[in-house]
Each structure stands twice: as C-alpha cells, then as structure tokens.
Amino acid sequence: MRLKEEIENLKKRKNIAILAHNYQLDEIQRVADIVGDSLELSLKSMKLDVDTIIFAGVKFMAEQVKVLNMEKRILMPDPGAICSLAHMISKEIVVEYKKKFPEAPLVIYVNAPTEIKALADYVVTSANAADLVARLDEDIILFGPDANLADHVAQKTGKKVIPVPPMGHCYVHLLITIYDVKKAKQKYPDAPIIVHPEVPREVRKFADYIGSTGQMIKIVRNINAKRILIGTETGMIYRLKREFPNKEFIPIVENAVCIGMKKNTLEKILYSLQNEVYEVDVKPSVANNVRKAILRTFEVLGLSLIHI
C-alpha cells in the first residue's frame, strides 16, 4: 500500500503518466493512468498532456510510444523487459525475403524491433492485421515475425501469407496447446473459449472467439456467459476481472506467463519515477519511417491518426 501511495503522489507531483499493458501484474495496472493493448496505449499516449511517460510493458511497445511522441520522454521501469518474438526477425532475414519476393508488400507485426518496422510497407497489430491484408491488392504477402498470426491472416483472407521468418513465435502462446484447451473445455463445458491469434492453428480452430487483448474486452462485453476460458498471457485475467466483476475468467494455461512483461514491478516503477530512468531512444530517421508505415496502414484501413 505504501508503494502505491508513493507512486500516486510522485506521478502527480511530477506530472508523469504511467501506461501499462494488459499483461502487467494487477498492482501495476492499478497505478497506471491507462491500461490497454499496444495499439490502444500508443494512440492514447499521443493525447496525454505530459512531458514524460513511464511505460510498463516490453521494449518494442515503449519504442512504439516514443515513435509517436518524439517530443516526450518515454521511460521504462526495466530496460531488460523484452519480447523474445520481436527479436526473431532481423534486417538480414527481411532483405533475404524481399529478394525472393520483390513484388510482395512487407507487413510487419507491431511485435518487432523499431528498426524492422522502419523497413515495412505496413505495420499492423493482431487486431487489424487480417483487415489490412484483405484490403491490399497483392495476393502474396510477406508477414513477420509471428508465424501463427501469419497463418491466421492467411486463413481469414485466403491470400498467400509468407511468414518471415518461418518459425517466429511467442513462446507464451505456444504453451497453450489443444490438449490444454480440450481439458479445460471438459472441465467447464458451458464456458466459451477466447484465444489470442498467436496461438497455434489447432487451438484457434477449437476456440469460440479469436482476438487481440483489446478485442477480448469487447468480446466479453458482448457475450452472455458467466464463465469464460481465456487463452493468452495470464495478466489479461486481472483486467477482465476488474472490468467484469460478475463474470469468472479461467486461464486455459495457468503458467502462460511472459517473463519480459513480469520484469516490471512496483518497486522499479517507483525507482523510475524518483530518478526518471530509463529513457527509450529512437533515431528520428527511423521513427519517421515507422510513422510513414503506420500512416500508410491507417489510410488503407480508412482510419486517421492525429499529429503523426
């Protein structure tokens, strides 16, 4: 309680906002000014009237916020909080595939390093990837770095979506197997199943709903079920319980935990507030190329970004 009070007082006195991803621990989500998925946090960060933002998530997300707020300081409580999926793709891999398929647009999932997104034709989230690809004229698409999401997009659009690299994956979502899903369904036969599109195809096939963490909120709000099985990183359960206290949420796999996400703690957030560390740095030229790819994506989707 003392830590929470210190954080609340200090962020108000210094006019520093705290953003937390849906996968963060409950106590971190509770001290955050905004909790959401990577896209939601990126867009809402642009509207914050503060000079400094502390981002509780993983590095690629903090970099994404910096790209959209180059005039602000973006701090990470733990600079070692990284996403293993993001680092499964490299410039060398991208160049190799672009040579093989020179006419195919490169669609990069937001879960990638900033320098990779700077090479992209389009930058997408798990929520809008299929919609974006469906609207492109080309029938062959290069998509990285998550192969399961690429497969999901291919199934949704009927296009040839080539994963870059072939085996890119989120280890947390690979922990959710068809065995676990069937076991959970057997135990809770009346509970609908919601899974993230990064899970394997056989799991997605068995699910009732597939969606990003932001989409999961909307799905839960619109379905008439008191008990729901959730197939994603377990931190999502905290937000769902807070927003829907009359419903029961059961993780399909209890140890589906992201080590990178859980590197953030209240103690580290307090230290970051007190000492105003650790700052995220993105080269202006790189940020400019990423913003162009994001803007291009939103134009195809018929959306707009303010001040990008």
The 8 nearest C-alpha neighbors of each residue, nearest first, counted from 0:
[[1, 3, 2, 4, 5, 26, 6, 265],
 [2, 0, 4, 3, 5, 6, 7, 265],
 [3, 1, 5, 0, 4, 6, 265, 266],
 [2, 4, 0, 6, 1, 5, 7, 30],
 [5, 3, 7, 1, 6, 2, 8, 0],
 [6, 4, 2, 8, 3, 7, 9, 1],
 [5, 7, 3, 9, 4, 8, 269, 10],
 [6, 8, 4, 10, 5, 9, 3, 11],
 [9, 7, 5, 11, 6, 10, 4, 12],
 [8, 10, 12, 6, 11, 7, 5, 13],
 [9, 11, 15, 13, 14, 7, 12, 8],
 [12, 10, 14, 8, 9, 13, 7, 15],
 [11, 13, 9, 10, 14, 8, 15, 7],
 [12, 14, 10, 15, 11, 9, 272, 8],
 [15, 13, 11, 10, 12, 49, 16, 51],
 [14, 16, 10, 51, 13, 52, 49, 11],
 [17, 15, 52, 32, 53, 10, 14, 18],
 [18, 16, 53, 31, 32, 52, 54, 19],
 [17, 19, 54, 33, 31, 32, 55, 34],
 [20, 18, 55, 34, 28, 31, 56, 54],
 [19, 21, 35, 22, 56, 36, 34, 23],
 [20, 22, 35, 235, 23, 36, 34, 234],
 [23, 21, 234, 235, 20, 232, 260, 24],
 [22, 24, 234, 21, 20, 260, 27, 28],
 [25, 23, 27, 26, 234, 28, 22, 261],
 [24, 26, 28, 27, 237, 29, 23, 234],
 [27, 25, 29, 28, 24, 30, 265, 3],
 [28, 26, 29, 24, 25, 30, 265, 23],
 [29, 27, 25, 31, 26, 30, 19, 34],
 [28, 30, 26, 27, 31, 25, 32, 34],
 [31, 29, 27, 28, 32, 26, 3, 7],
 [32, 30, 17, 28, 18, 33, 29, 19],
 [31, 33, 17, 18, 16, 30, 34, 19],
 [32, 34, 18, 31, 19, 35, 17, 40],
 [35, 33, 19, 20, 18, 21, 28, 31],
 [34, 36, 20, 21, 39, 40, 33, 37],
 [35, 37, 39, 20, 38, 213, 21, 212],
 [36, 38, 40, 39, 41, 60, 35, 20],
 [39, 37, 41, 40, 36, 42, 124, 35],
 [40, 38, 36, 42, 41, 37, 35, 43],
 [39, 41, 43, 37, 38, 42, 35, 44],
 [42, 40, 64, 38, 44, 39, 43, 37],
 [41, 43, 39, 44, 40, 45, 38, 46],
 [42, 44, 40, 45, 46, 41, 39, 47],
 [43, 45, 41, 47, 46, 42, 40, 64],
 [46, 44, 43, 42, 47, 68, 67, 41],
 [47, 45, 44, 43, 48, 42, 49, 305],
 [48, 46, 44, 49, 45, 43, 16, 50],
 [47, 49, 46, 50, 45, 14, 16, 44],
 [50, 48, 47, 51, 14, 15, 16, 52],
 [49, 51, 71, 72, 52, 48, 15, 14],
 [50, 52, 72, 15, 49, 71, 73, 16],
 [53, 51, 16, 73, 15, 17, 74, 54],
 [54, 52, 74, 17, 75, 73, 16, 18],
 [53, 55, 18, 75, 61, 17, 56, 74],
 [56, 54, 19, 18, 263, 75, 20, 53],
 [55, 57, 20, 260, 54, 19, 60, 23],
 [58, 56, 81, 80, 60, 59, 260, 82],
 [57, 59, 61, 81, 60, 80, 62, 56],
 [58, 60, 62, 61, 112, 57, 63, 111],
 [61, 59, 63, 62, 58, 57, 37, 64],
 [60, 62, 58, 64, 63, 59, 54, 65],
 [63, 61, 65, 59, 60, 64, 58, 66],
 [64, 62, 60, 66, 65, 61, 59, 41],
 [63, 65, 41, 61, 67, 62, 66, 68],
 [64, 66, 68, 62, 67, 63, 69, 73],
 [67, 65, 286, 63, 64, 68, 69, 62],
 [66, 68, 64, 65, 69, 307, 63, 45],
 [69, 67, 65, 70, 71, 66, 64, 45],
 [68, 70, 65, 71, 66, 67, 72, 283],
 [69, 71, 68, 72, 50, 65, 67, 51],
 [72, 70, 50, 68, 69, 51, 73, 65],
 [71, 73, 51, 50, 52, 74, 278, 70],
 [72, 74, 52, 279, 278, 53, 51, 65],
 [75, 73, 278, 53, 277, 279, 276, 54],
 [74, 76, 277, 77, 54, 78, 53, 278],
 [75, 77, 268, 267, 271, 263, 277, 55],
 [76, 78, 79, 75, 80, 263, 262, 267],
 [79, 77, 80, 75, 277, 76, 58, 81],
 [78, 80, 77, 81, 259, 262, 58, 57],
 [81, 79, 259, 57, 78, 77, 262, 58],
 [80, 82, 57, 259, 58, 79, 83, 59],
 [81, 83, 85, 84, 259, 57, 86, 80],
 [82, 84, 86, 85, 81, 87, 169, 170],
 [85, 83, 169, 87, 86, 82, 168, 167],
 [86, 84, 111, 110, 82, 83, 87, 112],
 [85, 87, 88, 84, 83, 111, 112, 82],
 [88, 86, 84, 85, 167, 144, 89, 83],
 [87, 89, 86, 144, 164, 92, 85, 90],
 [90, 88, 92, 91, 93, 87, 115, 86],
 [89, 91, 93, 92, 94, 115, 88, 114],
 [90, 92, 94, 89, 93, 95, 88, 96],
 [93, 91, 95, 89, 90, 94, 96, 88],
 [92, 94, 90, 96, 95, 91, 97, 89],
 [95, 93, 97, 91, 92, 96, 90, 98],
 [96, 94, 92, 98, 93, 97, 91, 99],
 [97, 95, 99, 98, 93, 94, 100, 92],
 [96, 98, 101, 94, 100, 99, 95, 93],
 [99, 97, 96, 95, 101, 100, 94, 93],
 [98, 100, 96, 97, 101, 95, 94, 102],
 [99, 101, 97, 103, 98, 102, 96, 141],
 [102, 100, 97, 98, 103, 99, 96, 104],
 [103, 101, 100, 104, 97, 139, 137, 140],
 [102, 104, 140, 100, 139, 101, 141, 105],
 [105, 103, 140, 120, 141, 106, 102, 137],
 [104, 106, 141, 120, 119, 142, 107, 103],
 [107, 105, 121, 142, 122, 119, 141, 120],
 [106, 108, 122, 143, 142, 119, 116, 121],
 [107, 109, 123, 110, 124, 122, 143, 111],
 [108, 110, 111, 124, 123, 122, 107, 116],
 [111, 109, 85, 108, 59, 84, 112, 144],
 [110, 112, 85, 109, 59, 108, 113, 115],
 [113, 111, 115, 114, 59, 85, 116, 86],
 [112, 114, 116, 115, 117, 111, 62, 59],
 [113, 115, 117, 112, 116, 285, 118, 90],
 [116, 114, 117, 118, 113, 112, 90, 111],
 [115, 117, 113, 119, 118, 114, 289, 107],
 [116, 118, 289, 288, 114, 115, 119, 285],
 [119, 117, 116, 115, 120, 114, 288, 289],
 [120, 118, 116, 121, 105, 117, 107, 106],
 [119, 121, 105, 292, 106, 104, 118, 122],
 [120, 122, 292, 106, 296, 119, 293, 107],
 [123, 121, 107, 293, 108, 292, 106, 109],
 [124, 122, 108, 128, 109, 127, 107, 121],
 [123, 125, 126, 127, 109, 128, 108, 38],
 [124, 126, 128, 211, 127, 123, 196, 148],
 [125, 127, 124, 211, 128, 210, 214, 213],
 [126, 128, 130, 124, 129, 125, 131, 123],
 [129, 127, 123, 131, 125, 130, 124, 126],
 [128, 130, 152, 132, 131, 127, 133, 155],
 [129, 131, 133, 127, 128, 132, 134, 300],
 [130, 132, 128, 134, 129, 133, 127, 300],
 [131, 133, 129, 135, 134, 130, 128, 156],
 [134, 132, 130, 156, 131, 135, 129, 158],
 [135, 133, 131, 132, 130, 136, 299, 300],
 [136, 134, 132, 137, 133, 131, 138, 299],
 [137, 135, 134, 138, 133, 132, 139, 104],
 [136, 138, 135, 139, 103, 140, 104, 102],
 [139, 137, 158, 159, 140, 136, 135, 103],
 [140, 138, 159, 103, 137, 160, 158, 141],
 [141, 139, 160, 103, 104, 161, 142, 159],
 [140, 142, 105, 161, 160, 106, 104, 103],
 [141, 143, 106, 162, 163, 107, 161, 149],
 [144, 142, 163, 107, 145, 162, 108, 164],
 [143, 145, 167, 163, 88, 164, 146, 108],
 [146, 144, 167, 168, 143, 148, 147, 149],
 [147, 145, 149, 162, 167, 148, 166, 168],
 [148, 146, 150, 197, 149, 145, 199, 151],
 [147, 149, 151, 197, 150, 146, 145, 196],
 [150, 148, 146, 152, 147, 151, 162, 142],
 [149, 151, 147, 153, 148, 152, 146, 154],
 [150, 152, 148, 154, 149, 153, 155, 147],
 [153, 151, 129, 149, 155, 150, 154, 156],
 [154, 152, 150, 156, 158, 157, 160, 151],
 [155, 153, 151, 152, 157, 156, 150, 158],
 [154, 156, 152, 153, 157, 151, 129, 133],
 [155, 157, 153, 133, 158, 154, 152, 129],
 [158, 156, 153, 154, 155, 159, 152, 133],
 [159, 157, 138, 153, 156, 160, 139, 140],
 [160, 158, 139, 138, 153, 140, 161, 157],
 [159, 161, 140, 153, 158, 139, 141, 149],
 [160, 162, 141, 142, 140, 159, 163, 149],
 [163, 161, 165, 146, 142, 164, 143, 149],
 [164, 162, 143, 165, 144, 142, 161, 141],
 [163, 165, 162, 167, 166, 144, 88, 143],
 [166, 164, 162, 163, 167, 146, 161, 144],
 [167, 165, 164, 146, 168, 145, 162, 163],
 [168, 166, 145, 146, 144, 164, 87, 165],
 [169, 167, 145, 84, 170, 146, 166, 147],
 [168, 170, 84, 171, 172, 173, 197, 83],
 [169, 171, 173, 172, 168, 174, 84, 83],
 [172, 170, 255, 174, 169, 173, 257, 256],
 [171, 173, 198, 174, 175, 169, 170, 197],
 [172, 174, 170, 175, 171, 198, 169, 199],
 [173, 175, 172, 171, 176, 255, 170, 252],
 [176, 174, 173, 172, 252, 179, 198, 230],
 [177, 175, 178, 179, 174, 202, 180, 173],
 [176, 178, 180, 202, 179, 181, 201, 175],
 [177, 179, 176, 181, 180, 182, 175, 183],
 [180, 178, 182, 176, 177, 181, 183, 175],
 [179, 181, 177, 183, 182, 178, 184, 251],
 [182, 180, 184, 178, 183, 179, 185, 177],
 [181, 183, 179, 185, 180, 184, 178, 186],
 [184, 182, 186, 180, 185, 181, 187, 179],
 [185, 183, 188, 187, 181, 186, 182, 180],
 [184, 186, 182, 183, 188, 187, 181, 180],
 [185, 187, 183, 184, 188, 182, 181, 189],
 [186, 188, 184, 190, 185, 189, 183, 228],
 [189, 187, 184, 185, 190, 186, 183, 191],
 [188, 190, 187, 191, 226, 184, 224, 227],
 [189, 191, 227, 226, 187, 188, 228, 192],
 [192, 190, 227, 207, 228, 189, 193, 224],
 [193, 191, 228, 206, 207, 229, 227, 208],
 [192, 194, 208, 229, 209, 230, 206, 207],
 [195, 193, 230, 209, 229, 231, 210, 208],
 [194, 196, 210, 197, 211, 209, 231, 198],
 [197, 195, 198, 148, 209, 210, 194, 151],
 [198, 196, 148, 147, 195, 172, 199, 169],
 [197, 199, 172, 196, 173, 195, 147, 202],
 [200, 198, 202, 201, 147, 203, 197, 173],
 [199, 201, 203, 202, 204, 198, 147, 151],
 [202, 200, 204, 203, 199, 177, 205, 176],
 [203, 201, 177, 205, 204, 200, 199, 176],
 [202, 204, 200, 206, 205, 201, 199, 198],
 [205, 203, 201, 202, 206, 200, 207, 199],
 [204, 206, 202, 203, 201, 207, 177, 180],
 [207, 205, 192, 203, 208, 204, 193, 202],
 [206, 208, 192, 191, 193, 205, 209, 204],
 [207, 209, 193, 206, 192, 194, 210, 218],
 [210, 208, 194, 195, 193, 196, 203, 206],
 [209, 211, 195, 214, 215, 196, 194, 212],
 [210, 212, 214, 126, 213, 195, 125, 215],
 [211, 213, 215, 214, 36, 210, 216, 21],
 [214, 212, 211, 215, 216, 36, 35, 217],
 [213, 215, 211, 217, 210, 216, 212, 218],
 [216, 214, 218, 212, 213, 217, 210, 219],
 [217, 215, 214, 219, 213, 218, 220, 212],
 [218, 216, 220, 214, 215, 219, 221, 213],
 [219, 217, 215, 221, 220, 216, 214, 222],
 [220, 218, 216, 221, 222, 217, 215, 223],
 [219, 221, 217, 218, 222, 216, 243, 223],
 [220, 222, 218, 219, 217, 223, 216, 224],
 [223, 221, 219, 224, 220, 218, 217, 225],
 [222, 224, 221, 225, 219, 220, 226, 191],
 [225, 223, 226, 222, 227, 190, 191, 246],
 [224, 226, 246, 247, 227, 223, 245, 190],
 [225, 227, 247, 190, 224, 246, 248, 228],
 [228, 226, 190, 248, 191, 249, 192, 247],
 [227, 229, 192, 249, 250, 251, 248, 191],
 [230, 228, 250, 193, 251, 249, 194, 192],
 [231, 229, 194, 251, 193, 250, 195, 228],
 [230, 232, 195, 194, 229, 233, 172, 255],
 [233, 231, 255, 256, 234, 235, 22, 171],
 [232, 234, 235, 236, 255, 256, 231, 250],
 [233, 235, 22, 236, 23, 232, 237, 24],
 [236, 234, 22, 233, 21, 237, 238, 232],
 [235, 237, 239, 234, 238, 233, 240, 248],
 [238, 236, 240, 235, 239, 25, 234, 241],
 [239, 237, 241, 240, 236, 235, 242, 21],
 [238, 240, 236, 242, 241, 237, 243, 235],
 [241, 239, 244, 243, 237, 238, 242, 236],
 [242, 240, 238, 239, 243, 244, 237, 236],
 [241, 243, 239, 240, 244, 238, 216, 237],
 [242, 244, 240, 245, 241, 246, 239, 220],
 [245, 243, 240, 246, 241, 242, 247, 239],
 [246, 244, 243, 247, 225, 240, 242, 226],
 [245, 247, 225, 244, 243, 226, 248, 240],
 [248, 246, 226, 225, 227, 249, 245, 240],
 [249, 247, 227, 226, 228, 236, 246, 250],
 [248, 250, 228, 229, 227, 251, 247, 226],
 [251, 249, 229, 252, 253, 228, 230, 233],
 [250, 252, 230, 229, 228, 183, 180, 249],
 [253, 251, 250, 255, 254, 175, 179, 230],
 [252, 254, 250, 255, 251, 233, 256, 249],
 [253, 255, 256, 252, 233, 174, 232, 171],
 [256, 254, 232, 171, 252, 253, 233, 174],
 [255, 257, 254, 232, 233, 171, 258, 234],
 [258, 256, 260, 259, 171, 261, 232, 255],
 [257, 259, 261, 260, 256, 262, 80, 81],
 [258, 260, 80, 81, 262, 257, 261, 82],
 [261, 259, 257, 56, 262, 258, 57, 23],
 [260, 262, 258, 263, 259, 257, 23, 24],
 [263, 261, 259, 260, 80, 258, 264, 77],
 [262, 264, 261, 77, 76, 55, 260, 267],
 [265, 263, 267, 266, 268, 262, 27, 261],
 [264, 266, 268, 267, 269, 27, 2, 263],
 [267, 265, 269, 264, 268, 270, 2, 263],
 [268, 266, 270, 76, 264, 269, 265, 271],
 [267, 269, 265, 271, 76, 270, 266, 272],
 [268, 270, 272, 266, 267, 271, 6, 273],
 [271, 269, 267, 273, 272, 268, 274, 266],
 [272, 270, 276, 275, 268, 274, 269, 76],
 [273, 271, 269, 275, 270, 274, 268, 10],
 [272, 274, 270, 271, 275, 269, 9, 276],
 [273, 275, 271, 276, 272, 270, 269, 277],
 [276, 274, 271, 272, 273, 277, 74, 270],
 [277, 275, 271, 278, 274, 74, 75, 76],
 [276, 278, 74, 75, 76, 78, 279, 275],
 [277, 279, 74, 276, 73, 280, 75, 72],
 [280, 278, 73, 74, 62, 277, 281, 75],
 [279, 281, 278, 282, 62, 65, 73, 72],
 [282, 280, 283, 286, 279, 62, 285, 66],
 [281, 283, 285, 284, 286, 280, 287, 66],
 [284, 282, 286, 285, 287, 281, 69, 66],
 [285, 283, 287, 286, 282, 288, 281, 289],
 [286, 284, 282, 288, 287, 283, 117, 289],
 [285, 287, 283, 66, 289, 284, 288, 290],
 [286, 288, 284, 290, 285, 289, 283, 291],
 [287, 289, 117, 291, 285, 290, 286, 292],
 [290, 288, 117, 286, 292, 291, 287, 116],
 [289, 291, 293, 287, 292, 288, 294, 286],
 [290, 292, 294, 288, 289, 293, 295, 287],
 [293, 291, 121, 295, 289, 290, 294, 120],
 [294, 292, 296, 290, 295, 122, 291, 121],
 [293, 295, 291, 297, 296, 292, 290, 298],
 [296, 294, 292, 298, 293, 297, 291, 299],
 [297, 295, 293, 121, 299, 294, 298, 292],
 [296, 298, 300, 302, 294, 299, 295, 303],
 [297, 299, 301, 295, 300, 296, 302, 294],
 [300, 298, 296, 297, 301, 295, 131, 134],
 [301, 299, 297, 298, 302, 131, 296, 130],
 [302, 300, 298, 299, 297, 303, 296, 295],
 [303, 301, 297, 300, 298, 304, 299, 296],
 [304, 302, 297, 305, 298, 301, 294, 300],
 [303, 305, 307, 306, 294, 302, 297, 42],
 [304, 306, 307, 303, 45, 42, 46, 294],
 [307, 305, 304, 45, 67, 68, 46, 303],
 [306, 305, 304, 67, 290, 294, 291, 68]]
